[in-house]
Amino acid sequence: MSGVPTGWTDDPQKQILTAPNKHKVIQGFRETVLNNSWDPANVPLEDVQAANPVEDYYNQPVNNGTRQLFLFGELIWTQARGVYVAGIGN
């Protein structure tokens, strides 16, 4: 089921999804959360960050973009790949 995770709030006009811990999820990361069966407990641990390199251990031709760390993983955006879930280890 997709939509706003239980306990989260969404402002469609401003395009800002807010987790219970008050961290904001925006742009493609917001769309990813809203359009997938997102676990409500998988809250962001930070707001979105610009990064270069965007992934420290995966060398890709263009390695800059944005990322946002969540409790259970990390969402990354690059121009070449769009939004994807990055492996962050055990």
CYANA upper distance limits for C-alpha pairs under 8 A (distance plus 0.5 A):
  1 MET  CA     36 ASN  CA      7.38
  1 MET  CA     37 SER  CA      5.56
  2 SER  CA     33 VAL  CA      8.46
  2 SER  CA     34 LEU  CA      6.23
  2 SER  CA     35 ASN  CA      5.58
  2 SER  CA     36 ASN  CA      5.45
  2 SER  CA     37 SER  CA      5.46
  2 SER  CA     38 TRP  CA      7.69
  3 GLY  CA     33 VAL  CA      8.24
  3 GLY  CA     34 LEU  CA      5.11
  3 GLY  CA     35 ASN  CA      6.74
  3 GLY  CA     36 ASN  CA      7.96
  3 GLY  CA     37 SER  CA      8.22
  4 VAL  CA      8 TRP  CA      6.84
  4 VAL  CA      9 THR  CA      7.33
  4 VAL  CA     10 ASP  CA      7.28
  4 VAL  CA     33 VAL  CA      8.23
  4 VAL  CA     34 LEU  CA      6.15
  5 PRO  CA     34 LEU  CA      8.05
  5 PRO  CA     38 TRP  CA      6.93
  5 PRO  CA     39 ASP  CA      7.42
  5 PRO  CA     40 PRO  CA      5.49
  6 THR  CA     40 PRO  CA      6.23
  7 GLY  CA     19 ALA  CA      7.82
  7 GLY  CA     20 PRO  CA      6.57
  7 GLY  CA     40 PRO  CA      7.58
  8 TRP  CA     17 LEU  CA      7.73
  8 TRP  CA     18 THR  CA      6.25
  8 TRP  CA     19 ALA  CA      5.23
  8 TRP  CA     20 PRO  CA      6.00
  8 TRP  CA     40 PRO  CA      7.99
  9 THR  CA     17 LEU  CA      6.35
  9 THR  CA     18 THR  CA      5.73
  9 THR  CA     19 ALA  CA      7.19
  9 THR  CA     20 PRO  CA      8.38
 10 ASP  CA     15 GLN  CA      7.91
 10 ASP  CA     16 ILE  CA      6.40
 10 ASP  CA     17 LEU  CA      4.81
 10 ASP  CA     18 THR  CA      6.65
 11 ASP  CA     15 GLN  CA      6.14
 11 ASP  CA     16 ILE  CA      5.80
 11 ASP  CA     17 LEU  CA      6.78
 12 PRO  CA     16 ILE  CA      7.21
 15 GLN  CA     26 ILE  CA      6.99
 15 GLN  CA     27 GLN  CA      7.61
 15 GLN  CA     30 ARG  CA      8.31
 16 ILE  CA     24 LYS  CA      6.93
 16 ILE  CA     25 VAL  CA      6.54
 16 ILE  CA     26 ILE  CA      5.76
 16 ILE  CA     27 GLN  CA      8.35
 16 ILE  CA     30 ARG  CA      7.65
 17 LEU  CA     24 LYS  CA      6.25
 17 LEU  CA     25 VAL  CA      5.52
 17 LEU  CA     26 ILE  CA      6.90
 17 LEU  CA     30 ARG  CA      6.64
 18 THR  CA     22 LYS  CA      6.19
 18 THR  CA     23 HIS  CA      6.31
 18 THR  CA     24 LYS  CA      5.12
 18 THR  CA     25 VAL  CA      6.65
 19 ALA  CA     23 HIS  CA      6.10
 19 ALA  CA     24 LYS  CA      6.99
 19 ALA  CA     25 VAL  CA      8.18
 19 ALA  CA     43 VAL  CA      6.55
 19 ALA  CA     44 PRO  CA      7.60
 20 PRO  CA     43 VAL  CA      8.05
 21 ASN  CA     43 VAL  CA      7.82
 21 ASN  CA     44 PRO  CA      8.48
 23 HIS  CA     43 VAL  CA      8.50
 23 HIS  CA     44 PRO  CA      6.68
 23 HIS  CA     45 LEU  CA      7.63
 23 HIS  CA     46 GLU  CA      6.68
 23 HIS  CA     47 ASP  CA      6.21
 24 LYS  CA     44 PRO  CA      8.26
 24 LYS  CA     47 ASP  CA      6.29
 24 LYS  CA     48 VAL  CA      8.33
 25 VAL  CA     29 PHE  CA      6.63
 25 VAL  CA     30 ARG  CA      5.63
 25 VAL  CA     44 PRO  CA      8.18
 25 VAL  CA     47 ASP  CA      7.38
 25 VAL  CA     48 VAL  CA      7.63
 26 ILE  CA     30 ARG  CA      5.21
 26 ILE  CA     31 GLU  CA      8.30
 26 ILE  CA     48 VAL  CA      8.24
 27 GLN  CA     31 GLU  CA      7.07
 28 GLY  CA     32 THR  CA      6.61
 28 GLY  CA     77 TRP  CA      8.21
 28 GLY  CA     82 GLY  CA      8.45
 28 GLY  CA     83 VAL  CA      6.86
 29 PHE  CA     33 VAL  CA      6.84
 29 PHE  CA     75 LEU  CA      7.32
 29 PHE  CA     83 VAL  CA      7.33
 30 ARG  CA     34 LEU  CA      6.67
 31 GLU  CA     35 ASN  CA      6.36
 32 THR  CA     36 ASN  CA      6.66
 32 THR  CA     83 VAL  CA      8.09
 33 VAL  CA     37 SER  CA      7.95
 33 VAL  CA     38 TRP  CA      6.15
 34 LEU  CA     38 TRP  CA      7.84
 38 TRP  CA     42 ASN  CA      7.82
 41 ALA  CA     71 LEU  CA      8.21
 42 ASN  CA     70 PHE  CA      6.53
 42 ASN  CA     71 LEU  CA      5.63
 42 ASN  CA     72 PHE  CA      6.16
 43 VAL  CA     70 PHE  CA      5.93
 43 VAL  CA     71 LEU  CA      6.15
 44 PRO  CA     68 GLN  CA      7.42
 44 PRO  CA     69 LEU  CA      6.30
 44 PRO  CA     70 PHE  CA      4.45
 44 PRO  CA     71 LEU  CA      6.68
 45 LEU  CA     68 GLN  CA      8.26
 45 LEU  CA     69 LEU  CA      6.18
 45 LEU  CA     70 PHE  CA      5.69
 45 LEU  CA     71 LEU  CA      6.81
 46 GLU  CA     68 GLN  CA      6.97
 46 GLU  CA     69 LEU  CA      6.69
 46 GLU  CA     70 PHE  CA      7.96
 47 ASP  CA     68 GLN  CA      6.79
 48 VAL  CA     66 THR  CA      7.12
 48 VAL  CA     67 ARG  CA      6.22
 48 VAL  CA     68 GLN  CA      5.22
 48 VAL  CA     69 LEU  CA      8.43
 49 GLN  CA     66 THR  CA      5.90
 49 GLN  CA     67 ARG  CA      5.92
 49 GLN  CA     68 GLN  CA      6.74
 50 ALA  CA     54 VAL  CA      8.27
 50 ALA  CA     64 ASN  CA      8.22
 50 ALA  CA     65 GLY  CA      6.32
 50 ALA  CA     66 THR  CA      4.81
 50 ALA  CA     67 ARG  CA      7.03
 51 ALA  CA     64 ASN  CA      6.18
 51 ALA  CA     65 GLY  CA      6.08
 51 ALA  CA     66 THR  CA      5.98
 51 ALA  CA     67 ARG  CA      7.39
 52 ASN  CA     63 ASN  CA      6.62
 52 ASN  CA     64 ASN  CA      4.81
 52 ASN  CA     65 GLY  CA      7.17
 53 PRO  CA     63 ASN  CA      5.48
 53 PRO  CA     64 ASN  CA      5.61
 53 PRO  CA     65 GLY  CA      8.23
 54 VAL  CA     63 ASN  CA      6.03
 54 VAL  CA     64 ASN  CA      5.52
 54 VAL  CA     65 GLY  CA      6.25
 54 VAL  CA     66 THR  CA      7.00
 54 VAL  CA     67 ARG  CA      7.26
 54 VAL  CA     76 ILE  CA      7.75
 54 VAL  CA     78 THR  CA      8.48
 55 GLU  CA     59 ASN  CA      7.88
 55 GLU  CA     63 ASN  CA      7.40
 59 ASN  CA     63 ASN  CA      7.45
 62 VAL  CA     78 THR  CA      8.28
 62 VAL  CA     80 ALA  CA      7.94
 63 ASN  CA     78 THR  CA      7.86
 64 ASN  CA     78 THR  CA      6.91
 65 GLY  CA     76 ILE  CA      7.84
 65 GLY  CA     77 TRP  CA      6.06
 65 GLY  CA     78 THR  CA      5.14
 65 GLY  CA     79 GLN  CA      7.55
 66 THR  CA     76 ILE  CA      6.29
 66 THR  CA     77 TRP  CA      5.74
 66 THR  CA     78 THR  CA      7.31
 67 ARG  CA     74 GLU  CA      7.43
 67 ARG  CA     75 LEU  CA      6.09
 67 ARG  CA     76 ILE  CA      4.80
 67 ARG  CA     77 TRP  CA      6.76
 68 GLN  CA     74 GLU  CA      6.21
 68 GLN  CA     75 LEU  CA      5.89
 68 GLN  CA     76 ILE  CA      7.10
 69 LEU  CA     73 GLY  CA      6.77
 69 LEU  CA     74 GLU  CA      4.93
 69 LEU  CA     75 LEU  CA      7.05
 70 PHE  CA     74 GLU  CA      5.95
 70 PHE  CA     75 LEU  CA      8.13
 73 GLY  CA     85 VAL  CA      7.67
 73 GLY  CA     86 ALA  CA      7.52
 73 GLY  CA     87 GLY  CA      7.60
 73 GLY  CA     88 ILE  CA      6.94
 74 GLU  CA     85 VAL  CA      6.32
 74 GLU  CA     86 ALA  CA      6.02
 74 GLU  CA     87 GLY  CA      7.84
 74 GLU  CA     88 ILE  CA      7.59
 75 LEU  CA     83 VAL  CA      7.20
 75 LEU  CA     84 TYR  CA      6.27
 75 LEU  CA     85 VAL  CA      5.25
 75 LEU  CA     86 ALA  CA      6.59
 76 ILE  CA     82 GLY  CA      8.35
 76 ILE  CA     83 VAL  CA      5.99
 76 ILE  CA     84 TYR  CA      5.95
 76 ILE  CA     85 VAL  CA      6.73
 76 ILE  CA     86 ALA  CA      6.97
 77 TRP  CA     81 ARG  CA      7.36
 77 TRP  CA     82 GLY  CA      5.51
 77 TRP  CA     83 VAL  CA      4.81
 77 TRP  CA     84 TYR  CA      6.95
 78 THR  CA     82 GLY  CA      5.69
 78 THR  CA     83 VAL  CA      7.35
